[in-house]
Amino acid sequence: MRFAQCAPLLLVALLVQPAAAQMIELQNAGFETGALDGWERAVPEEQFAVTDEAAHTGGFALRAHGNPEHEYNSFAHLVQSVDVTPIPGARYEIAGWVRGQILPGEGKSARLSVRQVSADDTTIRYDDMPLKPSPDRWDEVRHRFAAVDGAAHFQVYVILSNLTADDVVLLDDIEFTAIDALGEPVTAEPAAFSGGDEVAPAQLREISGGSLLGQVDAVTGLLASLDVLQPERVTLHPYAADGTIIFAQIADREVRFTQMLGEAEGWVTLGPDDGELPLRARVRYSSDDAGITEEVVIEATGEVPSIARLGVRHGFMPDDWERIICGMRPVRAIPAAEETVFTYGVREGDVGPSRLDAWQSVMYPMTVLEGANAWVLVGSECLDDYVTIAPNRTPGYFPSLENNPLGIEEGDSFPFRITWRSFPKSEALLRDVWRSYAEGLFSANPLLSDLLPYEHPGIPRALPPGIEVSAGGFTAHDGALIDASRVPQGANVWYFGWHDWVNERYPTEGSWWCRVGGWGKENAERLRDYLASYRAQGLKCYLYFRQIANLAQRGTVLPEDWFLTGAGGALDLYGGGYTLEASPEMAEEIGYTQIPWGMYDFSNDDFRAHYLQQVRDCMDFYPAAGIGWDMGWRPGNPGIVTVQAETFAWMREHHPERRIISNEATGSPTQWFADCVLVENGMLYGKTVLDYEVSKGFGTQIASIERGHQFRQVAERILAGKSNWPFAAGFEDARRFAAWSMETLALPEDEAARLNELAFRMNVRSGLRSLGLGAQWAYIPDASYGPRPVPERLIGLLTELMAVPPLQESFAVRLDGGTDMEGGLYASAWAAEDRLVACVFNDTDQSRPFTLEIDRAALQRHGCVETLGALQAFSVDWLAEVGEVQPQPITNNRAIGATGEIAPFTLLIYWADAVQ
C-alpha cells in the first residue's frame, strides 16, 4: 500500500459511503434506574432529580429546575462522559425528548449540549441544543455537529441558566449517535504479547544501570530483555520476538520498524516493514548509576495524510506484578493487567486521549510498576515531553507510549523517552520513588530549568499553631470580612474570596467587588485594618490567590495574550464554561451581567511579572500570615509553578515568618514550594491513601479538608438506597463504614436525626483517618451540624500539632515492624524538640493488636529524643467519644513506641512532652 498517495483516496472513499449511523450507549439515558446512576456530576445536586410523575417512555424521567439563590444557578448542570473517542470531522447527533415550562425572564435558558474536550480536560467548544419545553406534550429535539480537531472525548451536559424554582424542565430518552464513524481514530488491534521465548537472540549487548540489567539485540538494535536484580532477580521484559515494538498504526494496519538501515553515534536507524510508508525510527540506549534509558524518535520522510498512532511498547508478564501506579492527581492505581490511557502535555494536532476520573489531571509523564518486592519507576524525566501513556492498550505491554497525530507532514518527528529505575521495597516506599523521580527531572524550558531537579528541604517547616479552617465558613456578609467571634481560637484561616472578582486582581488600594458571603464591596485600608485586628485576636490569615481570569477583559482591558488558550482555542476553566452572575448593582457598574471565567497564561512574561508584583505588594501591605494558593502545576501552564517558586524564595527573604499553603498540590512541583498542602475533600472526592503517601515525599505539613455538607449528601444517598456519586471508590468506602456503623449502633428514628447522625459518624471517621495518614484534620468546624461536638481535647491537640514538623521519613514510623500502613492500620508521627505526637488509626471493622515503633535516629534529627518524658495516650472513636488509654510503652536501641489493641474505626493518640 502506497500510504502517501493512496491514504487520501481511502479516506475520501470512507467519507462518501452512505452514512451508517450507530448508537453510542449512554448510561441511564432514560433514567430508568430511578436515580441519577451513570451521571457523573450534578451541580447543584438539589436542582436535578429523577421523577416518576411523568415520562416519555418507561417509568422515569429527569426533572430539573432553577434556584436563583445558588451560586451556580447561571450554569447548573448534569454531566456524563461518552465512551467514544472523537474522530475529527466526523458527524454526531444528540437527541432527546423534552417537556415542561420556562416562564419568561431575561437570561433564562435550558439546553442539551455536547462538550468537546481536549486532552488536558479543557473545553474546545459546546455544541448546544436549546430546550424550549411545552407543558402539555413531549417534543423531540435533535442536533447534529462535527468533532473538531483536538477533541479527545465528549461529555453530554444538561445545562440550566438563570431559571427559578417555578421553571421546570423534564428530559427523557437521550440518544447519542455517531453518523459517520465509531470508536478509536485508529482501529488496528495488534495481538497481545506472546509471553516470551526461552531462547535469547544470538547476538546481544549487555547494558546495566542501578539494579537493572538489560540485553540489547545487536541485530535489531532493540531492547531484548530487562531484569530487576534487587532484592531478588525478576524479569520485567522477557526475551520475545514481539518484546520491543516500535510501531505505526494507520486505519486497521500496524507496521513495525525492524529493518536495520544503519548505525551512527550510538543511534540505530530502522525502516518500516512496509517500505512505502514514509517513516523511519531511530533508537538508542544509555545507562547511569540510577537506571537505563531508551530514546526512540520516529521521523517522517514524507506525508501521511491520515490519523495515525505512533509509538513504542514493551512486553511484560502482568501476573508477575501487582499494579501500575500512574503519575496523575489524584493518583491512579490499576491492576498490572488492566488498561488505561492518559496524555501528558499539550500539542496541537494530536488527539491526546486521556481517560480521566472526575476532577483528575495528569501530573507527570511517569508510571510506577509495583511488584511484591520492588518498585520500578518507568517514565520520562523531561517535563518538556508530550506523550500518551497507554499500558495494556495492547494486552501484555507496559510501558506503552504513543502519539496520535491527526496527520503527518514531511519533517515531523515524534520522540519518546523511557527511563527505568528500580527500588527494593525493603529500602523504599512509594514516597521515595516519587521524590526520586522529582530529583531526576529536567527541562529546557527557562520557566522550569532553574527549578529542577527537586531538592528536599530536610525537616519540614511547620505552620503556626491552630487548626486549618476556611474564611468562607465564617462570613460576616460584609465585603471580605469574617465574624472572628465564630472562628476557632488561633486558627490558620484560608482567607478565601477577599480579592477583586471582576478584574481578578489583588488590590492594595481603592475598593472592589468581592464574593465571600455574597457580593459586596471591599476597601484596601479597611481590609488591612481588619486583618490586623484578626491577628491581634490570634488568627492567622492566609490570603487567597488563584489563576482565574475574566474573559470579558480579554483583548479589551487586558492584552489578549495574557489569557491561556488551550487546544482548539479553549478559553474556559474547569471544563465547564463557568460564569458568575453579577448583582444588579454590579452589572450597572461594570456593564455586563455575567462574568465568564477563563485562565491566565502564566508563561507570558509580562503577565507573570504583573501577577508577581501584585502578590509581593499584598504581602508588604496586608498583615497576613502568608499565602493560600488555589492553583498549581499544570503541564500546559508551567509559569504557574514559576510564580510559586519565585514567591516562595521571596517570602523567605522578605517575610520569613510567613508561610505558604497550596491546595490540591500533593506530589506535584507546586508542593516543593509550599509549607503545607491541602488534600481537598479527602477520599470522598476520589483521593486514596496513595495521595497521602506521595505527599509525604516532599517535606511539608499535610491537611485533609473534610467538608460536612458532603458527608450529609452521601448520607442522604445511603439512607435512600442510592449510589449516584461522582467518585465511586469514595462512595463505596463511605458505604462500607456506614453499613458497619448502623449495624453496630442503630440510628435514631427521626429522619433528620438519622441523617445528621450518619453524616457525622462518616465525617468523624474520615477526619480521624486523616490523622492516621499523617494529615491534619482541616475544616473541623464543618462538622458542627452533628448531634455532638468534636471533642475539645482532640481540637486542642490539633491546634498544637500544626506547629510540630511531621515525621515523614520512610520506615521512621512502623506498624508491626513494617511500614506506616499495614492491613488497614495507619500510623503517623510529628516531632520537635519539645514534643512527640504519634497516631494509630484502625480503618477496619475488627479490633486489631499492633506494635508501634518510632525510629530513634529520625527523632534525633528532629531534636527531641533525649528530652522527652513519659508516653501518654487517649483515644477518639467514630462516635467522637474520648477514651482514656494506659500506654504500654516499648523502648530499644532502635526505636521507642507502644503496643496495644485498637478498636474498629478508632484513633489512638500518643504524646510525650519535653522534660522541664
HELIX and SHEET records of a PDB file:
HELIX    1   1 PHE A    3  VAL A   16  1                                  14    
HELIX    2   2 GLU A   45  GLN A   47  5                                   3    
HELIX    3   3 ASN A   73  PHE A   75  5                                   3    
HELIX    4   4 PRO A  318  ASP A  320  5                                   3    
HELIX    5   5 LEU A  430  ALA A  438  1                                   9    
HELIX    6   6 SER A  449  LEU A  451  5                                   3    
HELIX    7   7 ALA A  471  GLY A  473  5                                   3    
HELIX    8   8 ALA A  484  ARG A  486  5                                   3    
HELIX    9   9 ALA A  524  ALA A  536  1                                  13    
HELIX   10  10 LEU A  551  GLN A  553  5                                   3    
HELIX   11  11 GLU A  560  TRP A  562  5                                   3    
HELIX   12  12 ALA A  567  GLY A  569  5                                   3    
HELIX   13  13 PRO A  584  ILE A  590  1                                   7    
HELIX   14  14 ASP A  605  PHE A  621  1                                  17    
HELIX   15  15 GLY A  639  HIS A  654  1                                  16    
HELIX   16  16 PRO A  669  TRP A  672  1                                   4    
HELIX   17  17 GLY A  682  TYR A  685  5                                   4    
HELIX   18  18 VAL A  689  SER A  695  1                                   7    
HELIX   19  19 GLY A  708  ALA A  720  1                                  13    
HELIX   20  20 ALA A  728  THR A  744  1                                  17    
HELIX   21  21 GLU A  751  GLY A  772  1                                  22    
HELIX   22  22 ILE A  780  TYR A  785  5                                   6    
HELIX   23  23 GLU A  792  LEU A  801  1                                  10    
HELIX   24  24 ARG A  856  ARG A  861  1                                   6    
SHEET    1   A 4 GLN A  22  ILE A  24  0                                        
SHEET    2   A 4 VAL A 168  ALA A 178 -1                                        
SHEET    3   A 4 ALA A  61  HIS A  65 -1                                        
SHEET    4   A 4 PHE A  48  THR A  51 -1                                        
SHEET    1   B 4 GLN A  22  ILE A  24  0                                        
SHEET    2   B 4 VAL A 168  ALA A 178 -1                                        
SHEET    3   B 4 ARG A  91  GLN A 101 -1                                        
SHEET    4   B 4 ASP A 139  ALA A 146 -1                                        
SHEET    1   C 5 ARG A  41  VAL A  43  0                                        
SHEET    2   C 5 ALA A  76  SER A  81 -1                                        
SHEET    3   C 5 HIS A 153  SER A 161 -1                                        
SHEET    4   C 5 SER A 109  VAL A 117 -1                                        
SHEET    5   C 5 THR A 123  PRO A 130 -1                                        
SHEET    1   D 4 LEU A 204  GLY A 209  0                                        
SHEET    2   D 4 LEU A 212  ASP A 217 -1                                        
SHEET    3   D 4 LEU A 223  VAL A 228 -1                                        
SHEET    4   D 4 VAL A 234  HIS A 237 -1                                        
SHEET    1   E14 ARG A 332  PRO A 335  0                                        
SHEET    2   E14 ARG A 323  ARG A 329 -1                                        
SHEET    3   E14 SER A 361  GLU A 370 -1                                        
SHEET    4   E14 ALA A 374  GLY A 379 -1                                        
SHEET    5   E14 SER A 413  PRO A 424 -1                                        
SHEET    6   E14 GLY A 291  ALA A 300 -1                                        
SHEET    7   E14 LEU A 279  SER A 287 -1                                        
SHEET    8   E14 TRP A 267  PRO A 272 -1                                        
SHEET    9   E14 ARG A 253  ALA A 264 -1                                        
SHEET   10   E14 THR A 244  ILE A 250 -1                                        
SHEET   11   E14 ALA A 308  GLY A 315 -1                                        
SHEET   12   E14 TYR A 397  ASN A 403 -1                                        
SHEET   13   E14 VAL A 387  ILE A 389 -1                                        
SHEET   14   E14 PHE A 342  TYR A 344 -1                                        
SHEET    1   F 8 GLU A 468  SER A 470  0                                        
SHEET    2   F 8 ASN A 492  TYR A 495  1                                        
SHEET    3   F 8 LYS A 540  PHE A 545  1                                        
SHEET    4   F 8 GLY A 626  TRP A 629  1                                        
SHEET    5   F 8 ARG A 659  ASN A 663  1                                        
SHEET    6   F 8 CYS A 676  VAL A 679  1                                        
SHEET    7   F 8 GLN A 701  ILE A 705  1                                        
SHEET    8   F 8 GLN A 776  ALA A 778  1                                        
SHEET    1   G 2 SER A 511  ARG A 515  0                                        
SHEET    2   G 2 TRP A 519  ASN A 523 -1                                        
SHEET    1   H 3 ILE A 548  ASN A 550  0                                        
SHEET    2   H 3 GLN A 594  MET A 599 -1                                        
SHEET    3   H 3 THR A 579  GLU A 581 -1                                        
SHEET    1   I 4 VAL A 813  LEU A 815  0                                        
SHEET    2   I 4 ARG A 848  ASP A 855 -1                                        
SHEET    3   I 4 ALA A 895  ILE A 902 -1                                        
SHEET    4   I 4 GLN A 888  THR A 891 -1                                        
SHEET    1   J 6 MET A 821  GLU A 822  0                                        
SHEET    2   J 6 LEU A 825  ALA A 832 -1                                        
SHEET    3   J 6 ARG A 835  ASN A 842 -1                                        
SHEET    4   J 6 THR A 906  ASP A 913 -1                                        
SHEET    5   J 6 GLN A 872  ASP A 877 -1                                        
SHEET    6   J 6 VAL A 882  GLU A 884 -1                                        
END                                                                             
